[in-house]
């Protein structure tokens, strides 16, 4: 049988693992979360809002009617 301490430690480890999985999935899908915050402020990665503003205009935004 597991002691109470072992059960609590296992529950905490599972909770932390679940939180990390959710945060990393948010980082890749929505460009948000703690991982994104760390990558922007510590590693110097460009934030998602800044990256969207830096993209060139799409073909729909041009004034050329033949496109």
N, C-alpha and C positions, 0 to 999 in steps of 0.2 A: 504494500500500500504506500501511496505517496503521503508525505507529511503536508500539513497545512501550508507551510512555507513554500514547498515545491509547487503546490497547486497555484498559489498566488503568483509565484514567479513565472510559471508557465502562462497564466492568464495575462499578465503584464507583457510578456514577450510576444504573445499572439496579438495583443492590442497594438503594440508598437509596430509590429510587422504589417498589420492591416493599414495603419495610418501611413506608413511609408509607401505601401503599394498604391494607395489612393492619391497621395501627393505626387508621386512620380507619374501616374496616369494623368493627373490634372496638368502636370508640366508639359507632357507631350501632346495632349488633346487640346487644351484651352490656353496654354502658355500662362498659367497662373499657379499659385501655391507657394509653399515655403521653398521648394527647390528653385523655382523661378526667381524668387526674391534673392536667394543666395547667389544664383548665377549672374544676376544683374548687378548686385552691389559688390560682390567679392571678386567674381571672375571677369566682370566688365562686359558681359554679354548685352547685346542691344535688346531693350524691352520690346514687347510685342507691339505696342502702340507706336513706338518709334520706327520699328521695322515696316509697319504698314504705311506710314507716312513717307518712307524713303523709297517705296516701290514706284516704278514709272507708271504713268497713266496707261490704262488699258485701251484697246482699240475702240471701245465704245465711247470713250471720252474725247476722241478727236473730232474735229469739225469737217473732216473729209467725207462727203456724202457717198462716195463710191465704195467705201469699205463696208 
